[in-house]
Amino acid sequence: MSFSSLISRTKPKHRAVDAVANLRDENRRLLTQLFGARDHIAVQEQQLTDVRAKRAEAEQVVVCLAADLDERTTERDQAVAEVTALRAQLAPFLAAEANANAVTVPASVRDTTAFEDQATAPINVRPLWEAIGPVVRTEGSTDPAHLPAA
């Protein structure tokens, strides 16, 4: 190796062969991206078609369910009206049965003949003022000479 080959040049030589090779590499890279994009677009279009088909199917199901709901609502309203009419017819029979089977018990009186069951007398509760005695105000003073003699 010579000494001149070890010294790097500040500007590389622009050769047409190198430019053509770079352009071919870039062209190959762009074609690869193009084919990848085509594949991706095809997959996306297929997914979009599937989603649209599923959406149409779901809309059809919703329409069927809405019709079924309307039908069931009408049936329910008719059943409620019928139950109301039957309750009105049945009410007199239920009242008559309740009156016939009523349980009546006379008012009870507590037997207090035994000693343990004697009624208690009222408890004499005196007001707190009477139990403790008169309250003397000290007006904030703690001096024992201020308190009146008992």
Secondary structure, 3 states (H helix, E strand, C coil): CCHHHHCCCCCCCCCHHHHHHHHHHHHHHHHHHHHHHHHHHHHHHHHHHHHHHHHHHHHHHHHHHHHHHHHHHHHHHHHHHHHHHHHHHHHHHHHHHHHHCCCCCCCCCCCCCCHHHCCCCCCCCCCHHHHHCCCCCCCCCCCHHHCCCC
